[in-house]
Amino acid sequence: MVLLVWQFDKEVAEDVNTFQCHPKQIMEDQKDGTLIVRFRTGGFKEMCWHLFTWGKHVKILAPQELEDYYEDMIDTTVGNS
């Protein structure tokens, strides 16, 4: 299991607060209006599908392997590889 950490822009933070990515997720409202979501999981593919939902409004803070996997999926989807 790997710890995932995502940061959502304030524009979508309210919506994300009502969304469950994982049963054991921890949500942390930030002073700047963004939202940090943390949880442990083993499957990157399903997590990337969730990330696509939020588009440019989510940033992967950890792990780097998930960010790399996500970028590869985007490249494959748009035909860059």
C-alpha positions as CSV (number, residue, x, y, z in Angstrom):
1,M,0.0,0.0,0.0
2,V,1.2,3.5,-0.9
3,L,0.2,6.8,0.7
4,L,-1.4,9.1,-1.9
5,V,-1.6,12.8,-1.3
6,W,-3.6,15.1,-3.6
7,Q,-4.2,18.8,-3.4
8,F,-7.4,20.2,-4.9
9,D,-7.9,23.8,-5.9
10,K,-10.3,25.9,-3.9
11,E,-12.6,26.1,-7.0
12,V,-13.5,22.4,-6.5
13,A,-12.8,21.9,-2.8
14,E,-16.4,22.0,-1.8
15,D,-17.4,19.3,-4.4
16,V,-14.4,17.1,-3.4
17,N,-15.5,17.3,0.3
18,T,-18.6,15.3,-0.8
19,F,-16.7,12.8,-2.9
20,Q,-15.3,9.6,-1.5
21,C,-12.2,8.3,-3.3
22,H,-11.4,5.8,-0.6
23,P,-13.2,4.7,2.6
24,K,-10.3,5.6,4.8
25,Q,-9.4,9.0,3.2
26,I,-8.4,11.9,5.4
27,M,-9.4,15.4,4.2
28,E,-7.7,18.5,5.4
29,D,-9.1,22.0,4.6
30,Q,-6.2,24.5,4.0
31,K,-6.2,28.1,5.0
32,D,-5.9,29.1,1.3
33,G,-9.1,27.3,0.5
34,T,-7.5,24.3,-1.1
35,L,-8.1,20.7,0.2
36,I,-5.6,18.0,0.9
37,V,-6.8,14.4,0.6
38,R,-4.7,11.5,1.9
39,F,-5.2,7.7,1.8
40,R,-3.4,4.5,1.2
41,T,-4.0,2.3,-1.8
42,G,-2.3,-0.2,-4.1
43,G,-4.0,0.6,-7.4
44,F,-2.8,3.5,-9.5
45,K,-5.0,2.9,-12.5
46,E,-8.3,3.5,-10.7
47,M,-6.8,6.5,-8.8
48,C,-5.9,8.0,-12.2
49,W,-9.5,7.7,-13.3
50,H,-10.5,9.7,-10.3
51,L,-7.8,12.3,-11.1
52,F,-9.2,12.7,-14.6
53,T,-12.5,13.7,-13.1
54,W,-10.9,16.8,-11.5
55,G,-8.6,17.8,-14.4
56,K,-6.4,20.8,-13.8
57,H,-7.9,21.3,-10.4
58,V,-5.9,18.5,-8.7
59,K,-2.2,18.2,-8.0
60,I,-0.5,14.9,-7.1
61,L,1.8,15.7,-4.1
62,A,2.8,12.1,-3.5
63,P,4.0,9.6,-4.6
64,Q,6.1,10.5,-7.6
65,E,5.3,7.1,-9.1
66,L,1.6,8.0,-9.3
67,E,2.4,11.3,-11.0
68,D,4.6,9.5,-13.5
69,Y,1.9,6.9,-14.1
70,Y,-0.8,9.6,-14.6
71,E,1.4,11.5,-17.1
72,D,2.0,8.3,-19.0
73,M,-1.8,7.7,-19.1
74,I,-2.4,11.2,-20.4
75,D,0.3,10.9,-23.1
76,T,-1.2,7.5,-24.2
77,T,-4.7,8.9,-24.3
78,V,-3.9,12.0,-26.4
79,G,-1.5,10.0,-28.6
80,N,1.8,11.5,-27.5
81,S,3.6,8.2,-27.1
